[in-house]
Amino acid sequence: MRNRINRISTQVDNPQPPALVMSKETVIRTRTGSRLGHIVDDGNQLVARDRLGRRLGAYDARKNATYDKSSNRVAEGNILPALILQAQDCP
């Protein structure tokens, strides 16, 4: 699967003005446009979800740390796109 994913593109699915947006969502797609997952900004943290909506992890900007779905700290910094890509390799 990793060889088929040549480039990741991101886009904001909700083009409404910022005052009307409840939450922002960044979609992670393959070069061919297949949706791999998305990252939602819920105000306090960024949450990564797979294409079926299952929670993969979260990034806490105050701590500058990324946590997996079991709340284990996995990295310093934001690696949420990597969690989404990693979830595609697992059955």
PDB file of N, CA, C and O in Angstrom:
ATOM      1  N   MET A   1       0.818  -1.185   0.000  1.00  0.00           N
ATOM      2  CA  MET A   1       0.000   0.000   0.000  1.00  0.00           C
ATOM      3  C   MET A   1       0.865   1.252   0.000  1.00  0.00           C
ATOM      4  O   MET A   1       0.500   2.266  -0.596  1.00  0.00           O
ATOM      5  N   ARG A   2       2.009   1.180   0.669  1.00  0.00           N
ATOM      6  CA  ARG A   2       2.866   2.348   0.782  1.00  0.00           C
ATOM      7  C   ARG A   2       3.362   2.813  -0.577  1.00  0.00           C
ATOM      8  O   ARG A   2       3.524   4.015  -0.789  1.00  0.00           O
ATOM      9  N   ASN A   3       3.610   1.884  -1.513  1.00  0.00           N
ATOM     10  CA  ASN A   3       4.094   2.253  -2.834  1.00  0.00           C
ATOM     11  C   ASN A   3       3.030   2.965  -3.654  1.00  0.00           C
ATOM     12  O   ASN A   3       3.357   3.777  -4.520  1.00  0.00           O
ATOM     13  N   ARG A   4       1.754   2.667  -3.391  1.00  0.00           N
ATOM     14  CA  ARG A   4       0.690   3.302  -4.151  1.00  0.00           C
ATOM     15  C   ARG A   4       0.404   4.725  -3.700  1.00  0.00           C
ATOM     16  O   ARG A   4      -0.231   5.492  -4.424  1.00  0.00           O
ATOM     17  N   ILE A   5       0.864   5.075  -2.524  1.00  0.00           N
ATOM     18  CA  ILE A   5       0.630   6.422  -2.016  1.00  0.00           C
ATOM     19  C   ILE A   5       1.859   7.257  -2.335  1.00  0.00           C
ATOM     20  O   ILE A   5       2.849   7.225  -1.604  1.00  0.00           O
ATOM     21  N   ASN A   6       1.790   7.995  -3.416  1.00  0.00           N
ATOM     22  CA  ASN A   6       2.933   8.788  -3.861  1.00  0.00           C
ATOM     23  C   ASN A   6       2.966  10.162  -3.213  1.00  0.00           C
ATOM     24  O   ASN A   6       4.034  10.682  -2.891  1.00  0.00           O
ATOM     25  N   ARG A   7       1.817  10.733  -3.029  1.00  0.00           N
ATOM     26  CA  ARG A   7       1.769  12.073  -2.474  1.00  0.00           C
ATOM     27  C   ARG A   7       0.467  12.249  -1.709  1.00  0.00           C
ATOM     28  O   ARG A   7      -0.577  11.753  -2.134  1.00  0.00           O
ATOM     29  N   ILE A   8       0.521  12.935  -0.615  1.00  0.00           N
ATOM     30  CA  ILE A   8      -0.661  13.207   0.185  1.00  0.00           C
ATOM     31  C   ILE A   8      -1.090  14.632  -0.101  1.00  0.00           C
ATOM     32  O   ILE A   8      -0.269  15.549  -0.097  1.00  0.00           O
ATOM     33  N   SER A   9      -2.367  14.815  -0.347  1.00  0.00           N
ATOM     34  CA  SER A   9      -2.875  16.165  -0.512  1.00  0.00           C
ATOM     35  C   SER A   9      -3.831  16.457   0.628  1.00  0.00           C
ATOM     36  O   SER A   9      -4.516  15.559   1.116  1.00  0.00           O
ATOM     37  N   THR A  10      -3.879  17.707   1.052  1.00  0.00           N
ATOM     38  CA  THR A  10      -4.800  18.102   2.103  1.00  0.00           C
ATOM     39  C   THR A  10      -5.691  19.201   1.568  1.00  0.00           C
ATOM     40  O   THR A  10      -5.302  19.988   0.705  1.00  0.00           O
ATOM     41  N   GLN A  11      -6.884  19.233   2.099  1.00  0.00           N
ATOM     42  CA  GLN A  11      -7.801  20.302   1.750  1.00  0.00           C
ATOM     43  C   GLN A  11      -8.782  20.475   2.888  1.00  0.00           C
ATOM     44  O   GLN A  11      -9.048  19.534   3.635  1.00  0.00           O
ATOM     45  N   VAL A  12      -9.315  21.664   3.021  1.00  0.00           N
ATOM     46  CA  VAL A  12     -10.338  21.924   4.014  1.00  0.00           C
ATOM     47  C   VAL A  12     -11.680  21.698   3.337  1.00  0.00           C
ATOM     48  O   VAL A  12     -12.011  22.370   2.360  1.00  0.00           O
ATOM     49  N   ASP A  13     -12.462  20.738   3.865  1.00  0.00           N
ATOM     50  CA  ASP A  13     -13.732  20.390   3.252  1.00  0.00           C
ATOM     51  C   ASP A  13     -14.827  21.429   3.475  1.00  0.00           C
ATOM     52  O   ASP A  13     -15.792  21.475   2.713  1.00  0.00           O
ATOM     53  N   ASN A  14     -14.697  22.248   4.489  1.00  0.00           N
ATOM     54  CA  ASN A  14     -15.749  23.192   4.808  1.00  0.00           C
ATOM     55  C   ASN A  14     -15.320  24.603   4.420  1.00  0.00           C
ATOM     56  O   ASN A  14     -14.559  25.231   5.156  1.00  0.00           O
ATOM     57  N   PRO A  15     -15.797  25.129   3.261  1.00  0.00           N
ATOM     58  CA  PRO A  15     -15.336  26.427   2.782  1.00  0.00           C
ATOM     59  C   PRO A  15     -16.073  27.616   3.387  1.00  0.00           C
ATOM     60  O   PRO A  15     -15.916  28.731   2.891  1.00  0.00           O
ATOM     61  N   GLN A  16     -16.880  27.426   4.449  1.00  0.00           N
ATOM     62  CA  GLN A  16     -17.629  28.516   5.054  1.00  0.00           C
ATOM     63  C   GLN A  16     -16.679  29.505   5.728  1.00  0.00           C
ATOM     64  O   GLN A  16     -15.553  29.151   6.077  1.00  0.00           O
ATOM     65  N   PRO A  17     -17.138  30.752   5.910  1.00  0.00           N
ATOM     66  CA  PRO A  17     -16.304  31.728   6.612  1.00  0.00           C
ATOM     67  C   PRO A  17     -15.978  31.238   8.026  1.00  0.00           C
ATOM     68  O   PRO A  17     -16.784  30.523   8.621  1.00  0.00           O
ATOM     69  N   PRO A  18     -14.820  31.604   8.576  1.00  0.00           N
ATOM     70  CA  PRO A  18     -14.405  31.106   9.885  1.00  0.00           C
ATOM     71  C   PRO A  18     -15.412  31.336  11.002  1.00  0.00           C
ATOM     72  O   PRO A  18     -15.501  30.515  11.915  1.00  0.00           O
ATOM     73  N   ALA A  19     -16.181  32.432  10.959  1.00  0.00           N
ATOM     74  CA  ALA A  19     -17.141  32.708  12.021  1.00  0.00           C
ATOM     75  C   ALA A  19     -18.264  31.668  12.060  1.00  0.00           C
ATOM     76  O   ALA A  19     -18.878  31.467  13.107  1.00  0.00           O
ATOM     77  N   LEU A  20     -18.537  31.007  10.933  1.00  0.00           N
ATOM     78  CA  LEU A  20     -19.632  30.052  10.868  1.00  0.00           C
ATOM     79  C   LEU A  20     -19.178  28.605  11.034  1.00  0.00           C
ATOM     80  O   LEU A  20     -20.010  27.702  11.124  1.00  0.00           O
ATOM     81  N   VAL A  21     -17.889  28.381  11.074  1.00  0.00           N
ATOM     82  CA  VAL A  21     -17.353  27.026  11.139  1.00  0.00           C
ATOM     83  C   VAL A  21     -17.299  26.564  12.594  1.00  0.00           C
ATOM     84  O   VAL A  21     -16.701  27.231  13.437  1.00  0.00           O
ATOM     85  N   MET A  22     -17.926  25.418  12.889  1.00  0.00           N
ATOM     86  CA  MET A  22     -17.888  24.866  14.238  1.00  0.00           C
ATOM     87  C   MET A  22     -16.543  24.187  14.494  1.00  0.00           C
ATOM     88  O   MET A  22     -15.943  24.373  15.552  1.00  0.00           O
ATOM     89  N   SER A  23     -16.078  23.409  13.536  1.00  0.00           N
ATOM     90  CA  SER A  23     -14.762  22.782  13.651  1.00  0.00           C
ATOM     91  C   SER A  23     -14.156  22.701  12.261  1.00  0.00           C
ATOM     92  O   SER A  23     -14.867  22.644  11.258  1.00  0.00           O
ATOM     93  N   LYS A  24     -12.840  22.697  12.221  1.00  0.00           N
ATOM     94  CA  LYS A  24     -12.150  22.603  10.936  1.00  0.00           C
ATOM     95  C   LYS A  24     -11.701  21.175  10.726  1.00  0.00           C
ATOM     96  O   LYS A  24     -11.276  20.497  11.661  1.00  0.00           O
ATOM     97  N   GLU A  25     -11.800  20.731   9.502  1.00  0.00           N
ATOM     98  CA  GLU A  25     -11.410  19.369   9.155  1.00  0.00           C
ATOM     99  C   GLU A  25     -10.441  19.410   7.981  1.00  0.00           C
ATOM    100  O   GLU A  25     -10.716  20.039   6.960  1.00  0.00           O
ATOM    101  N   THR A  26      -9.309  18.739   8.133  1.00  0.00           N
ATOM    102  CA  THR A  26      -8.335  18.603   7.063  1.00  0.00           C
ATOM    103  C   THR A  26      -8.368  17.161   6.588  1.00  0.00           C
ATOM    104  O   THR A  26      -8.123  16.239   7.365  1.00  0.00           O
ATOM    105  N   VAL A  27      -8.670  16.970   5.316  1.00  0.00           N
ATOM    106  CA  VAL A  27      -8.788  15.631   4.758  1.00  0.00           C
ATOM    107  C   VAL A  27      -7.438  15.203   4.187  1.00  0.00           C
ATOM    108  O   VAL A  27      -6.775  15.979   3.499  1.00  0.00           O
ATOM    109  N   ILE A  28      -7.038  13.970   4.475  1.00  0.00           N
ATOM    110  CA  ILE A  28      -5.810  13.392   3.934  1.00  0.00           C
ATOM    111  C   ILE A  28      -6.224  12.437   2.822  1.00  0.00           C
ATOM    112  O   ILE A  28      -6.985  11.496   3.048  1.00  0.00           O
ATOM    113  N   ARG A  29      -5.713  12.689   1.619  1.00  0.00           N
ATOM    114  CA  ARG A  29      -6.085  11.900   0.442  1.00  0.00           C
ATOM    115  C   ARG A  29      -4.845  11.382  -0.278  1.00  0.00           C
ATOM    116  O   ARG A  29      -3.745  11.908  -0.111  1.00  0.00           O
ATOM    117  N   THR A  30      -5.047  10.334  -1.086  1.00  0.00           N
ATOM    118  CA  THR A  30      -3.985   9.870  -1.972  1.00  0.00           C
ATOM    119  C   THR A  30      -3.944  10.777  -3.183  1.00  0.00           C
ATOM    120  O   THR A  30      -4.795  11.653  -3.338  1.00  0.00           O
ATOM    121  N   ARG A  31      -2.973  10.575  -4.031  1.00  0.00           N
ATOM    122  CA  ARG A  31      -2.861  11.375  -5.251  1.00  0.00           C
ATOM    123  C   ARG A  31      -4.068  11.178  -6.160  1.00  0.00           C
ATOM    124  O   ARG A  31      -4.448  12.092  -6.892  1.00  0.00           O
ATOM    125  N   THR A  32      -4.671   9.995  -6.120  1.00  0.00           N
ATOM    126  CA  THR A  32      -5.831   9.711  -6.959  1.00  0.00           C
ATOM    127  C   THR A  32      -7.135  10.213  -6.349  1.00  0.00           C
ATOM    128  O   THR A  32      -8.189  10.106  -6.974  1.00  0.00           O
ATOM    129  N   GLY A  33      -7.076  10.759  -5.134  1.00  0.00           N
ATOM    130  CA  GLY A  33      -8.257  11.346  -4.519  1.00  0.00           C
ATOM    131  C   GLY A  33      -8.971  10.460  -3.520  1.00  0.00           C
ATOM    132  O   GLY A  33      -9.985  10.872  -2.956  1.00  0.00           O
ATOM    133  N   SER A  34      -8.478   9.263  -3.283  1.00  0.00           N
ATOM    134  CA  SER A  34      -9.100   8.389  -2.290  1.00  0.00           C
ATOM    135  C   SER A  34      -8.854   8.956  -0.894  1.00  0.00           C
ATOM    136  O   SER A  34      -7.740   9.358  -0.560  1.00  0.00           O
ATOM    137  N   ARG A  35      -9.893   8.981  -0.104  1.00  0.00           N
ATOM    138  CA  ARG A  35      -9.804   9.525   1.248  1.00  0.00           C
ATOM    139  C   ARG A  35      -9.178   8.498   2.187  1.00  0.00           C
ATOM    140  O   ARG A  35      -9.660   7.370   2.292  1.00  0.00           O
ATOM    141  N   LEU A  36      -8.104   8.892   2.866  1.00  0.00           N
ATOM    142  CA  LEU A  36      -7.432   8.014   3.829  1.00  0.00           C
ATOM    143  C   LEU A  36      -7.902   8.290   5.249  1.00  0.00           C
ATOM    144  O   LEU A  36      -7.987   7.374   6.066  1.00  0.00           O
ATOM    145  N   GLY A  37      -8.203   9.529   5.539  1.00  0.00           N
ATOM    146  CA  GLY A  37      -8.631   9.928   6.870  1.00  0.00           C
ATOM    147  C   GLY A  37      -8.750  11.428   6.951  1.00  0.00           C
ATOM    148  O   GLY A  37      -8.683  12.124   5.937  1.00  0.00           O
ATOM    149  N   HIS A  38      -8.926  11.928   8.167  1.00  0.00           N
ATOM    150  CA  HIS A  38      -9.022  13.372   8.341  1.00  0.00           C
ATOM    151  C   HIS A  38      -8.540  13.765   9.729  1.00  0.00           C
ATOM    152  O   HIS A  38      -8.470  12.944  10.643  1.00  0.00           O
ATOM    153  N   ILE A  39      -8.210  15.051   9.859  1.00  0.00           N
ATOM    154  CA  ILE A  39      -7.764  15.625  11.117  1.00  0.00           C
ATOM    155  C   ILE A  39      -8.727  16.746  11.466  1.00  0.00           C
ATOM    156  O   ILE A  39      -8.955  17.654  10.666  1.00  0.00           O
ATOM    157  N   VAL A  40      -9.291  16.679  12.668  1.00  0.00           N
ATOM    158  CA  VAL A  40     -10.276  17.652  13.121  1.00  0.00           C
ATOM    159  C   VAL A  40      -9.676  18.502  14.229  1.00  0.00           C
ATOM    160  O   VAL A  40      -9.056  17.979  15.156  1.00  0.00           O
ATOM    161  N   ASP A  41      -9.860  19.813  14.132  1.00  0.00           N
ATOM    162  CA  ASP A  41      -9.420  20.743  15.175  1.00  0.00           C
ATOM    163  C   ASP A  41     -10.610  20.982  16.095  1.00  0.00           C
ATOM    164  O   ASP A  41     -11.572  21.647  15.712  1.00  0.00           O
ATOM    165  N   ASP A  42     -10.542  20.434  17.318  1.00  0.00           N
ATOM    166  CA  ASP A  42     -11.661  20.614  18.240  1.00  0.00           C
ATOM    167  C   ASP A  42     -11.417  21.738  19.240  1.00  0.00           C
ATOM    168  O   ASP A  42     -12.130  21.841  20.238  1.00  0.00           O
ATOM    169  N   GLY A  43     -10.429  22.575  18.988  1.00  0.00           N
ATOM    170  CA  GLY A  43     -10.144  23.718  19.845  1.00  0.00           C
ATOM    171  C   GLY A  43      -8.996  23.453  20.801  1.00  0.00           C
ATOM    172  O   GLY A  43      -8.037  24.224  20.836  1.00  0.00           O
ATOM    173  N   ASN A  44      -9.073  22.389  21.571  1.00  0.00           N
ATOM    174  CA  ASN A  44      -8.019  22.065  22.528  1.00  0.00           C
ATOM    175  C   ASN A  44      -6.933  21.198  21.926  1.00  0.00           C
ATOM    176  O   ASN A  44      -5.780  21.251  22.353  1.00  0.00           O
ATOM    177  N   GLN A  45      -7.297  20.399  20.936  1.00  0.00           N
ATOM    178  CA  GLN A  45      -6.332  19.477  20.335  1.00  0.00           C
ATOM    179  C   GLN A  45      -6.759  19.144  18.916  1.00  0.00           C
ATOM    180  O   GLN A  45      -7.890  19.415  18.510  1.00  0.00           O
ATOM    181  N   LEU A  46      -5.834  18.549  18.166  1.00  0.00           N
ATOM    182  CA  LEU A  46      -6.132  18.033  16.840  1.00  0.00           C
ATOM    183  C   LEU A  46      -6.333  16.534  16.979  1.00  0.00           C
ATOM    184  O   LEU A  46      -5.545  15.860  17.643  1.00  0.00           O
ATOM    185  N   VAL A  47      -7.386  16.003  16.355  1.00  0.00           N
ATOM    186  CA  VAL A  47      -7.708  14.582  16.461  1.00  0.00           C
ATOM    187  C   VAL A  47      -7.656  13.956  15.072  1.00  0.00           C
ATOM    188  O   VAL A  47      -8.282  14.457  14.138  1.00  0.00           O
ATOM    189  N   ALA A  48      -6.905  12.853  14.935  1.00  0.00           N
ATOM    190  CA  ALA A  48      -6.810  12.122  13.667  1.00  0.00           C
ATOM    191  C   ALA A  48      -7.818  10.983  13.672  1.00  0.00           C
ATOM    192  O   ALA A  48      -7.950  10.259  14.659  1.00  0.00           O
ATOM    193  N   ARG A  49      -8.529  10.832  12.550  1.00  0.00           N
ATOM    194  CA  ARG A  49      -9.494   9.746  12.382  1.00  0.00           C
ATOM    195  C   ARG A  49      -9.257   9.090  11.028  1.00  0.00           C
ATOM    196  O   ARG A  49      -8.844   9.749  10.073  1.00  0.00           O
ATOM    197  N   ASP A  50      -9.519   7.791  10.951  1.00  0.00           N
ATOM    198  CA  ASP A  50      -9.371   7.088   9.676  1.00  0.00           C
ATOM    199  C   ASP A  50     -10.590   7.351   8.804  1.00  0.00           C
ATOM    200  O   ASP A  50     -11.480   8.108   9.195  1.00  0.00           O
ATOM    201  N   ARG A  51     -10.641   6.736   7.629  1.00  0.00           N
ATOM    202  CA  ARG A  51     -11.732   7.008   6.686  1.00  0.00           C
ATOM    203  C   ARG A  51     -13.082   6.541   7.189  1.00  0.00           C
ATOM    204  O   ARG A  51     -14.117   6.979   6.688  1.00  0.00           O
ATOM    205  N   LEU A  52     -13.085   5.639   8.193  1.00  0.00           N
ATOM    206  CA  LEU A  52     -14.332   5.159   8.781  1.00  0.00           C
ATOM    207  C   LEU A  52     -14.724   5.941  10.031  1.00  0.00           C
ATOM    208  O   LEU A  52     -15.750   5.657  10.648  1.00  0.00           O
ATOM    209  N   GLY A  53     -13.914   6.918  10.400  1.00  0.00           N
ATOM    210  CA  GLY A  53     -14.212   7.763  11.553  1.00  0.00           C
ATOM    211  C   GLY A  53     -13.654   7.267  12.873  1.00  0.00           C
ATOM    212  O   GLY A  53     -13.944   7.850  13.918  1.00  0.00           O
ATOM    213  N   ARG A  54     -12.860   6.206  12.852  1.00  0.00           N
ATOM    214  CA  ARG A  54     -12.274   5.683  14.089  1.00  0.00           C
ATOM    215  C   ARG A  54     -11.111   6.574  14.528  1.00  0.00           C
ATOM    216  O   ARG A  54     -10.283   6.980  13.713  1.00  0.00           O
ATOM    217  N   ARG A  55     -11.063   6.867  15.816  1.00  0.00           N
ATOM    218  CA  ARG A  55     -10.007   7.724  16.368  1.00  0.00           C
ATOM    219  C   ARG A  55      -8.662   7.002  16.312  1.00  0.00           C
ATOM    220  O   ARG A  55      -8.540   5.865  16.768  1.00  0.00           O
ATOM    221  N   LEU A  56      -7.657   7.671  15.748  1.00  0.00           N
ATOM    222  CA  LEU A  56      -6.312   7.104  15.637  1.00  0.00           C
ATOM    223  C   LEU A  56      -5.337   7.727  16.621  1.00  0.00           C
ATOM    224  O   LEU A  56      -4.369   7.084  17.029  1.00  0.00           O
ATOM    225  N   GLY A  57      -5.582   8.964  17.002  1.00  0.00           N
ATOM    226  CA  GLY A  57      -4.681   9.644  17.919  1.00  0.00           C
ATOM    227  C   GLY A  57      -5.014  11.116  18.006  1.00  0.00           C
ATOM    228  O   GLY A  57      -5.953  11.598  17.372  1.00  0.00           O
ATOM    229  N   ALA A  58      -4.220  11.831  18.812  1.00  0.00           N
ATOM    230  CA  ALA A  58      -4.456  13.257  19.008  1.00  0.00           C
ATOM    231  C   ALA A  58      -3.130  13.971  19.234  1.00  0.00           C
ATOM    232  O   ALA A  58      -2.157  13.388  19.715  1.00  0.00           O
ATOM    233  N   TYR A  59      -3.122  15.256  18.872  1.00  0.00           N
ATOM    234  CA  TYR A  59      -1.953  16.113  19.079  1.00  0.00           C
ATOM    235  C   TYR A  59      -2.350  17.216  20.046  1.00  0.00           C
ATOM    236  O   TYR A  59      -3.333  17.922  19.820  1.00  0.00           O
ATOM    237  N   ASP A  60      -1.594  17.366  21.115  1.00  0.00           N
ATOM    238  CA  ASP A  60      -1.815  18.415  22.102  1.00  0.00           C
ATOM    239  C   ASP A  60      -0.755  19.497  21.879  1.00  0.00           C
ATOM    240  O   ASP A  60       0.427  19.274  22.140  1.00  0.00           O
ATOM    241  N   ALA A  61      -1.178  20.659  21.400  1.00  0.00           N
ATOM    242  CA  ALA A  61      -0.238  21.731  21.072  1.00  0.00           C
ATOM    243  C   ALA A  61       0.423  22.312  22.317  1.00  0.00           C
ATOM    244  O   ALA A  61       1.574  22.742  22.251  1.00  0.00           O
ATOM    245  N   ARG A  62      -0.279  22.335  23.450  1.00  0.00           N
ATOM    246  CA  ARG A  62       0.313  22.869  24.679  1.00  0.00           C
ATOM    247  C   ARG A  62       1.504  22.038  25.133  1.00  0.00           C
ATOM    248  O   ARG A  62       2.484  22.578  25.648  1.00  0.00           O
ATOM    249  N   LYS A  63       1.422  20.725  24.942  1.00  0.00           N
ATOM    250  CA  LYS A  63       2.508  19.824  25.332  1.00  0.00           C
ATOM    251  C   LYS A  63       3.434  19.499  24.165  1.00  0.00           C
ATOM    252  O   LYS A  63       4.485  18.886  24.353  1.00  0.00           O
ATOM    253  N   ASN A  64       3.040  19.914  22.953  1.00  0.00           N
ATOM    254  CA  ASN A  64       3.774  19.610  21.720  1.00  0.00           C
ATOM    255  C   ASN A  64       4.047  18.108  21.612  1.00  0.00           C
ATOM    256  O   ASN A  64       5.172  17.678  21.357  1.00  0.00           O
ATOM    257  N   ALA A  65       2.983  17.323  21.815  1.00  0.00           N
ATOM    258  CA  ALA A  65       3.124  15.863  21.815  1.00  0.00           C
ATOM    259  C   ALA A  65       1.948  15.216  21.098  1.00  0.00           C
ATOM    260  O   ALA A  65       0.826  15.721  21.132  1.00  0.00           O
ATOM    261  N   THR A  66       2.227  14.077  20.443  1.00  0.00           N
ATOM    262  CA  THR A  66       1.196  13.289  19.774  1.00  0.00           C
ATOM    263  C   THR A  66       0.967  12.023  20.586  1.00  0.00           C
ATOM    264  O   THR A  66       1.911  11.384  21.051  1.00  0.00           O
ATOM    265  N   TYR A  67      -0.317  11.671  20.749  1.00  0.00           N
ATOM    266  CA  TYR A  67      -0.732  10.496  21.511  1.00  0.00           C
ATOM    267  C   TYR A  67      -1.497   9.553  20.598  1.00  0.00           C
ATOM    268  O   TYR A  67      -2.214  10.007  19.706  1.00  0.00           O
ATOM    269  N   ASP A  68      -1.356   8.240  20.804  1.00  0.00           N
ATOM    270  CA  ASP A  68      -2.089   7.271  19.992  1.00  0.00           C
ATOM    271  C   ASP A  68      -3.497   7.088  20.543  1.00  0.00           C
ATOM    272  O   ASP A  68      -3.893   7.783  21.480  1.00  0.00           O
ATOM    273  N   LYS A  69      -4.258   6.152  19.964  1.00  0.00           N
ATOM    274  CA  LYS A  69      -5.656   5.957  20.364  1.00  0.00           C
ATOM    275  C   LYS A  69      -5.789   5.447  21.795  1.00  0.00           C
ATOM    276  O   LYS A  69      -6.867   5.540  22.383  1.00  0.00           O
ATOM    277  N   SER A  70      -4.717   4.911  22.360  1.00  0.00           N
ATOM    278  CA  SER A  70      -4.733   4.420  23.747  1.00  0.00           C
ATOM    279  C   SER A  70      -4.172   5.457  24.718  1.00  0.00           C
ATOM    280  O   SER A  70      -3.912   5.139  25.878  1.00  0.00           O
ATOM    281  N   SER A  71      -3.986   6.679  24.260  1.00  0.00           N
ATOM    282  CA  SER A  71      -3.464   7.800  25.043  1.00  0.00           C
ATOM    283  C   SER A  71      -2.010   7.626  25.459  1.00  0.00           C
ATOM    284  O   SER A  71      -1.576   8.218  26.447  1.00  0.00           O
ATOM    285  N   ASN A  72      -1.262   6.830  24.726  1.00  0.00           N
ATOM    286  CA  ASN A  72       0.171   6.693  24.955  1.00  0.00           C
ATOM    287  C   ASN A  72       0.902   7.752  24.139  1.00  0.00           C
ATOM    288  O   ASN A  72       0.601   7.958  22.963  1.00  0.00           O
ATOM    289  N   ARG A  73       1.861   8.420  24.768  1.00  0.00           N
ATOM    290  CA  ARG A  73       2.642   9.423  24.043  1.00  0.00           C
ATOM    291  C   ARG A  73       3.545   8.704  23.039  1.00  0.00           C
ATOM    292  O   ARG A  73       4.332   7.835  23.415  1.00  0.00           O
ATOM    293  N   VAL A  74       3.425   9.075  21.749  1.00  0.00           N
ATOM    294  CA  VAL A  74       4.199   8.391  20.716  1.00  0.00           C
ATOM    295  C   VAL A  74       5.279   9.256  20.091  1.00  0.00           C
ATOM    296  O   VAL A  74       6.228   8.733  19.506  1.00  0.00           O
ATOM    297  N   ALA A  75       5.148  10.579  20.206  1.00  0.00           N
ATOM    298  CA  ALA A  75       6.158  11.439  19.585  1.00  0.00           C
ATOM    299  C   ALA A  75       6.060  12.863  20.114  1.00  0.00           C
ATOM    300  O   ALA A  75       5.024  13.301  20.613  1.00  0.00           O
ATOM    301  N   GLU A  76       7.176  13.563  19.985  1.00  0.00           N
ATOM    302  CA  GLU A  76       7.182  14.993  20.230  1.00  0.00           C
ATOM    303  C   GLU A  76       6.858  15.658  18.904  1.00  0.00           C
ATOM    304  O   GLU A  76       7.435  15.302  17.877  1.00  0.00           O
ATOM    305  N   GLY A  77       5.952  16.609  18.911  1.00  0.00           N
ATOM    306  CA  GLY A  77       5.519  17.269  17.684  1.00  0.00           C
ATOM    307  C   GLY A  77       4.267  16.621  17.119  1.00  0.00           C
ATOM    308  O   GLY A  77       3.728  15.674  17.692  1.00  0.00           O
ATOM    309  N   ASN A  78       3.814  17.142  15.992  1.00  0.00           N
ATOM    310  CA  ASN A  78       2.572  16.677  15.361  1.00  0.00           C
ATOM    311  C   ASN A  78       2.886  15.655  14.266  1.00  0.00           C
ATOM    312  O   ASN A  78       3.438  16.014  13.226  1.00  0.00           O
ATOM    313  N   ILE A  79       2.540  14.391  14.492  1.00  0.00           N
ATOM    314  CA  ILE A  79       2.735  13.348  13.480  1.00  0.00           C
ATOM    315  C   ILE A  79       1.402  12.682  13.115  1.00  0.00           C
ATOM    316  O   ILE A  79       1.376  11.507  12.749  1.00  0.00           O
ATOM    317  N   LEU A  80       0.305  13.425  13.214  1.00  0.00           N
ATOM    318  CA  LEU A  80      -1.015  12.849  12.926  1.00  0.00           C
ATOM    319  C   LEU A  80      -1.139  12.311  11.504  1.00  0.00           C
ATOM    320  O   LEU A  80      -1.728  11.245  11.326  1.00  0.00           O
ATOM    321  N   PRO A  81      -0.612  12.998  10.467  1.00  0.00           N
ATOM    322  CA  PRO A  81      -0.696  12.397   9.126  1.00  0.00           C
ATOM    323  C   PRO A  81       0.000  11.036   9.050  1.00  0.00           C
ATOM    324  O   PRO A  81      -0.450  10.148   8.327  1.00  0.00           O
ATOM    325  N   ALA A  82       1.092  10.873   9.791  1.00  0.00           N
ATOM    326  CA  ALA A  82       1.790   9.580   9.805  1.00  0.00           C
ATOM    327  C   ALA A  82       0.937   8.502  10.457  1.00  0.00           C
ATOM    328  O   ALA A  82       0.976   7.348  10.030  1.00  0.00           O
ATOM    329  N   LEU A  83       0.165   8.857  11.488  1.00  0.00           N
ATOM    330  CA  LEU A  83      -0.738   7.874  12.112  1.00  0.00           C
ATOM    331  C   LEU A  83      -1.807   7.417  11.120  1.00  0.00           C
ATOM    332  O   LEU A  83      -2.177   6.243  11.095  1.00  0.00           O
ATOM    333  N   ILE A  84      -2.295   8.343  10.311  1.00  0.00           N
ATOM    334  CA  ILE A  84      -3.299   7.996   9.305  1.00  0.00           C
ATOM    335  C   ILE A  84      -2.707   7.074   8.254  1.00  0.00           C
ATOM    336  O   ILE A  84      -3.334   6.089   7.866  1.00  0.00           O
ATOM    337  N   LEU A  85      -1.502   7.388   7.791  1.00  0.00           N
ATOM    338  CA  LEU A  85      -0.843   6.524   6.808  1.00  0.00           C
ATOM    339  C   LEU A  85      -0.534   5.150   7.388  1.00  0.00           C
ATOM    340  O   LEU A  85      -0.700   4.139   6.705  1.00  0.00           O
ATOM    341  N   GLN A  86      -0.092   5.102   8.621  1.00  0.00           N
ATOM    342  CA  GLN A  86       0.221   3.833   9.269  1.00  0.00           C
ATOM    343  C   GLN A  86      -1.022   2.954   9.409  1.00  0.00           C
ATOM    344  O   GLN A  86      -0.937   1.732   9.289  1.00  0.00           O
ATOM    345  N   ALA A  87      -2.163   3.569   9.661  1.00  0.00           N
ATOM    346  CA  ALA A  87      -3.410   2.809   9.808  1.00  0.00           C
ATOM    347  C   ALA A  87      -3.814   2.131   8.505  1.00  0.00           C
ATOM    348  O   ALA A  87      -4.522   1.125   8.535  1.00  0.00           O
ATOM    349  N   GLN A  88      -3.381   2.656   7.360  1.00  0.00           N
ATOM    350  CA  GLN A  88      -3.705   2.055   6.063  1.00  0.00           C
ATOM    351  C   GLN A  88      -2.933   0.769   5.833  1.00  0.00           C
ATOM    352  O   GLN A  88      -3.386  -0.092   5.080  1.00  0.00           O
ATOM    353  N   ASP A  89      -1.776   0.621   6.467  1.00  0.00           N
ATOM    354  CA  ASP A  89      -0.940  -0.562   6.299  1.00  0.00           C
ATOM    355  C   ASP A  89      -1.388  -1.728   7.171  1.00  0.00           C
ATOM    356  O   ASP A  89      -0.996  -2.872   6.939  1.00  0.00           O
ATOM    357  N   CYS A  90      -2.208  -1.433   8.170  1.00  0.00           N
ATOM    358  CA  CYS A  90      -2.671  -2.477   9.092  1.00  0.00           C
ATOM    359  C   CYS A  90      -4.050  -2.977   8.656  1.00  0.00           C
ATOM    360  O   CYS A  90      -4.879  -2.185   8.209  1.00  0.00           O
ATOM    361  N   PRO A  91      -4.303  -4.283   8.780  1.00  0.00           N
ATOM    362  CA  PRO A  91      -5.622  -4.805   8.420  1.00  0.00           C
ATOM    363  C   PRO A  91      -6.704  -4.383   9.370  1.00  0.00           C
ATOM    364  O   PRO A  91      -7.865  -4.751   9.187  1.00  0.00           O
TER     365      PRO A  91
END
